């Protein structure tokens, strides 16, 4: 590999060649800066004995999550609640559509209301749709509040606990390495 010239390139072709030489020199093995980027396991260039299996990676991630189990569990509960609220919103919207369709065509079967609830017999289709629309709005507001809480818990967990812990583990490992490795 040739060293990049230390003069300013003139033509466009020389500039491209110069840029490639600089990039290649950064990625050279002797510098090692780009070595980590070039050594991805997806390329298949790592020896078999240096690759982690999926099972080992999952066990390591579970061990890491176990250190922060309370917030991880809270994050999972909030995630499940958000999923269920999203499904409930879609159910309510489907029910609104069924009420409107049945009002348009009384020959269609009556809509199946959730949790055994049935509107009073004197209610018009417009009133039922209004009540269901209000329920959808309330569900959406509750889901928005839970989404905010979930985002805050997840951010605190990742950026406030997991990342600093991993960073301190890496720094501790670097401190234990010999000075010769750093040269």
MOQUI-V15506 format. One line per field, one symbol per residue. phi: phi as a letter, one per 40 degrees, with the letter a starting at -180 (. if undefined). psi: psi as a letter, one per 30 degrees, with the letter a starting at -180 (. if undefined). Layout:
phi: ???
psi: ???
This chain:
phi: .ccccbbccccccccccccccccccccccccgccccccbccccgcccdcbcccccccccccccccccbccccccccccccccccccccccccccccccccccccbcccccccccfgcbcdccccccccccccccccccccccccccccccccccccccccbcccccccccccccccccccccc
psi: kkkkkglkkdleeeeeeeeeeeeeeefkefegegeeefhkfffgfkleffkkleeeeeeeeeeeeffheeeeeeeeeeeeeeeeeeeeeeeeeeeeeeeeeeeejffllkkjlkhgkkllffkleeeeeeeeeeeeeeeeeeeeeeeeeeeeeeeeeeffeeeeeeeeeeeeeeefllfeef.
